[in-house]
């Protein structure tokens, strides 16, 4: 250990003020990149890339030649793949830099919290009312994988979750009724959002655009998507690329509680959110 600290001190003693400035600039650039990718699918990929880089450095340090070769090849090939897969995120980042918005805060979230039971109750009430009236709707619940790029395709709402607001958004012949509503934590963050359509060729031809969009977002992220059919009023839910149809209020409630892991204590939702905000 003493030898390690001695080596670190020797390296630091050889650095000039230019090196420190260089390190600060690079650190700031990395920080801004993390901010740009926050709450998008690219955030998870960057975490994975960071783990691979750390593993590659350790393999070089421990002289694991085969593992090191595989990791280095993965990094080189992955750099090209990242540019292709995350072209929308890269374009959005360059646009923000060009507009001078790189230093701006994305949006403001109010500090007040909604009880988890209230959120579930309002969601189920809205889906039941929309189903009875046969009003088409698409509600996406974001989980660990951020879908900020989808949020930006719609209109910002930033409102508490309520059945009245959801029903009003999906009211036919209103500006936002055709798109998807995005829910993040205890907020309706946006409405009228565009979702990627699934390319699964084995789906039934009877499924419309809403169902295909719901499956598409569940394939590209871990989000849940609730669909109300405009033709039949049937309630469905897309998760991990699969569609669960003909749900009633009890079945939908069970899925939502299981997905968000709130079986133990419904009040844990409030505690968890407050700790995150602080």
N, C-alpha and C positions, 0 to 999 in steps of 0.2 A: 504493500500500500504506500509506504514511504517513497518507493521508487516511482510509483505512478504519479504521486503528487509532485515529486521532483521533476519529472518529465513535463508535466503540465506547466509548472512554474518556469522552466527553461523556455518553453514555447511562448508563454506570455511575455517574458522578459525580452524576447527578440522582436516583438511586435512594435511598430511605430504608430504615431498618431493617425497616419493615413490608413493603416490597417484597421484601427478601431472605428474610424469613420466609415470605412468600407463595410465592416460588419454591421454597423448600425443601419446603413442604407439597405443592405440585403435583408436584414431582419424586418425593417419597415415594409419592404416590398412583399415579403412573405405574409406579413400580417394583413396587408391590404388584399392579397389574393384570397386569404382565408375569409375575409369579410365578404368579398364578392361571391364566393361559392357557398356562403352560409345559407342553410335552409334550401339547398338545391341538391340534386342527385350527385353532383360533382363532389360534394363535401365528403360523402362516404368513400368515394374513389380515392380522394386525396389522403384520407386516413389509411386506406389500404396501401397506397403508394409509399407513405411514410414508414409503415411497418416493413415493407420490402426493402427500403433503403437502409433502415436500421439493421435488418437481418443480413443485408449484403456487407455492410461495414463489419459486423461481427464475424461473418464468415472469412473476410479478408484478414481480420485480426487473429483469428484462430487457425488460419491457413487451411480452411476446408475448400479445397480446389474445385471439386465437382459441384458442390452446393453453390460456391461463389460463381462458377461459370453459368449455372442455370439462372441465378438471380440477376447477374449482369445482362444476360441475354433477355430475360423478362423485362428488365428496365428499358433496354434499348428498343425492343419491339413494342413495349407498352406505351412509350412516348408517342409513337406514330398513331397507335390505336386511340389514345386519349384525344388527340387532335380531331380525329374523325368522329368519335362517339360524342364528344362534348363540344361540337361546333356551335350549337346555340348558346351555351354558356360563355364560350370564348368571344363570340360576336357581341353578346350583351356586355361583357366586361370591357371590350374595346370601345363600344358605344358610350359607356359611362365615363371612360377615361377621356374620350374625345369631347364629351359634353362638359367635362370638368366636374362630374358628380361623384368622383371616386371617394371624396372625403365626406360626403353627405351621409347622414344616417338613413337607413332604408325606410323605417316607419316607426311610429310610436305605439306601444301597447299600454293601455291603461293598467293600473295596478290592482283594481278591484277584481275579485275572483267570483266565479260561479260555482255552486255546489255541484259535485259530480252527478248526484241523483237528479238534480234539476235539469242538467244537460241531457241525460238519458230520457227523462220524461218529456222534455220539449221536442227532442228528435222523434221519439215514437209518436207523440201527438200529431206532429206535423206530417209524418209519413202516413198515418192513418187517415187524417183529414184529406190529404192530397189523393190518397188511394180511393176514398169514397167518391170524390168528385171527378176521378179519372183525369187528374191533372199531371202531365208528365213532369218528372223532376229527376235531378242527378245531384247527389250530395256526396262529397269526397271528404273523408276524415284522414288528415295527415297523421303519420306516426313518426318513426325514427328517421326515415328517409325524407329529406326536405324536398318539397315540390314548389320552391319559390318561383321557378321559371313559369310554371302553370299559373300561379297566382298573378304574375305580372301580365298575363294575357287577358285578364278580366278587369273588373272595376272594383276598387277598394271599398270595403264596407266597414271593417273593424268594429263590429257590433256584438253585443251579447247574443247568445243562442236562444232564440224563442220561436215557438211554433208560428206565431203571428208574422214575424219577420220572414221566416222561410216560406210560408204560404203566400205572402205578398210578393216575394221575389219571383216565384214560379207562376204567378197569375198570368194566364194567357194574354197575349197581345201587349205585354209590358216589355220594356227594353232588355231586361236581363233573363227572361224566362227560358230562353233557348240554351243557355250555357250551363256550366256546372258551378255549384257553390262549394267553396273550399273552407273547411273548418280546421283550425289549428288551435290545439289546447282548448280553451273555453271561449273562443271567438269565431265568428263568421268573418274571415279576413277578406274574402273577395267573392264576387258573383259574376256570372256571364263568362266564365273561363273556358278555354278550349283545351280539350284533352286529346292525347294521342290515341288513335284507333288501333285496335288489335289487328294483327295480320294473320291470326289463326284461321286456316282455311276449313277447319272441321266444325266451325260453329253453325248452328241452325240458321237457315235463311230467314226464319221468322223474327230473328233478333234485329232490332233496329239500331240506329246510330247511337242512342243513349247507352244501350247495353254494350255495344262494341267499344265505346269510349270508356265505359266503366272498367271493362276487362283490360283495356289497353293501359290505363293508369295503374291498375293492380299488377300488371306484368312488369311495368317499369319502376315500381316502387312498392313499399309495404303498406301503402294506403288502402283503406277500405272505401268502397263506393256503393252507396245506396241508390237504387233505381226504382222509380215508380213509372209503370207503363202508362202511356197516354191512351192506348187503345183498350186495355183490359183493367187497369188499376192495380195490377199485380205488383207486389213489392219483392224486389230481388236485391241481392248483395254480391258484389264482386270482391274476391280476396285471393291473392296469389295467382291470378290468371284464371280462377275458377268462378263459376256463377252459381249461386244458391238462389233458387226461385221459390215462389209461393210462400213467403214468410208472413207470419202473423206477428202481433206485437210482442208476444212472449218469446218467440224464436229470435226476433231481431234484438230484443233486450239481452238475451243470453249470449249472443254473438258479440255484441258491443262490450259487455262486461268482461267476457273472456279475453277479447282482443286487447283491452286496455288494462287487464290485470288488476281489477278492483274488487275481486271477490272477498278479500280480507277486511278492508275498511274503506267505505266510500269516502270518508273524510280525508283519506291519504292523498286524494287528488289535489285538495286545497293546499295541504302541507307541502307536497312536492313542488307545486307551481310557485309558492311563495319563496321557498328556498332557492329555486332557479332564478327568480327575479332579483333576489337580494344578492 
